[in-house]
């Protein structure tokens, strides 16, 4: 009997240790500068080769990087019939599942991206990076990313998704909302229990580009830090982004680009529907609905860490910390 009890205690200890390791895996900083011919073991990234990504092309380019060395070249070619609702063209890179971050935990991501010519100018759905919550297998519904970097008519913008709340007010369809202090323009989608907020744009963005966002909410607060997003044709854009979803109102996101502070977002961020999983995850790369022509993006200097100092440049870190010693 003593041997049985001892064995049970030993197994419990081993399992507890294994769970602790798994739970703490997200705390290990990840880095990949794409210098070789494969993903670095220190980066925790992989290409998810599935049916959704059949239009994708992944290449390690040894001379296309920010420093003249390696970069990751990701392209999508036409793979769907134009107008197809259920088809998309993707070449997305994912975090390995065992390294995913608990949903309510803050984490810093960094990566550089360069748009190859030509930059798409059509009014279409293009994404370059997205953050999502895990969805349990077999769960109903399709939940949009709680944070996404998007392209529309050659203009870069960012959106945040939350569960649906009744708007403060709403304009007719196709009329961009003009929101007051403490309010944010949103696209209401009550049929999916979601609303999408417009949180950052580049300097070329026009009011009519935000026609979808025809309502105002005070559930999501956007603090403008005085800088627009860089335009897609400006060369390398180095993003540093902190994500902390909070569908209970505790959400917090920081967006930096090229060491400039773009926006702070707080409030109701992400989804809390019952079928959703325990972790958040990140994927980057070109993703679009059916379209013509080849679309290519270059990526470099991926990093992820719980510590801002591992991701932000020194000047950006000084801004964040409000340090007078920098």
Phi, psi and omega in degrees: 000319180298322180295321179296315179297318180296318179296318179298318179295321179296314180297320178299318179296316180297314181297318179298319179295318180297318179296321179297317179299314180298317182294329184267358185299328183292343182283343180285124178298142179244140179215140173207118178260005174056044182274340183260206179255004180215167174294142180287141174300335181278356183262336179068026184249157174203161175264121182277102185273091178224182186299327181295338187252018182295336179276000186272151174230126180242125180222142172261108184262117187286352183231005188264003186285173180300328181258014181084000178256221191285153173208161178262123180255118183239128183227153168234137176252162178303127181221359181232158170287130179302130183097354179288127184281327189258012183241145177216160181244119188226149166218072189257142177257134186246155165285145176294138186304325182287352181253006183294156188260136175308143193301319185267013184260132178288141180211145179258136175238146173221145173193153175251145181222143174228130178278124173285154175282143357274145173284126182303134182247001185277162179275089191211174181266112177230133174235146176244343178196148180206148178241131186225168170260142177304145174244126181297144180304134178082000181290141179283159175094163179229111186259125180289160178299140179287342172215135179214144171257124192231165178230135175214124181052039178078011182243138184268137176207165181235144178230153175235138182251147177213168171297156185288133169232148178301135181287158173294320176197163185214134177273167174301155180305133179088001178253113182300136179286145171250108189256151182271183179303135180079005180244157182225140179287134183224155171256114185277132177225069185298335181293338177247010182057040181223154169219144185245127182257141173271114190245342179199148179217165172275175188289345180271358181296136178248153181307321181292342176293338180261030185298331178295329188270079190255014180227166180237143177225153170250013178278342178234125180252129176247121178259111181284124181265010171093007181227133173280167171294148176293148177289152184298335182267018185265008181095207182296133174242119181259110180268142169227120191223130173257131178240133170216092177299155177196080180294352176269004181103358183263013183292153182204125178228139171240136178235121172243150174215128183052044177066013175252139181280121184265297181209158166244134179238132179224157175119218184278105184231121178097186188239151178231026181294145189305324184284355187281155187272190189269346190238158167262159175210158186240141170216147182223156182133165181293132177219126180212160167285174185308132181204170179267153171082166178272136176237127186232138173232147174250140179233148180209161169053055173288138173209153178210135182197151170292343184259127179300325184296338178280348187240317183280150167289166186299315183294322178292322179296323177296320177298314183297317184274357181052047185271134177268359182264000182277000000 
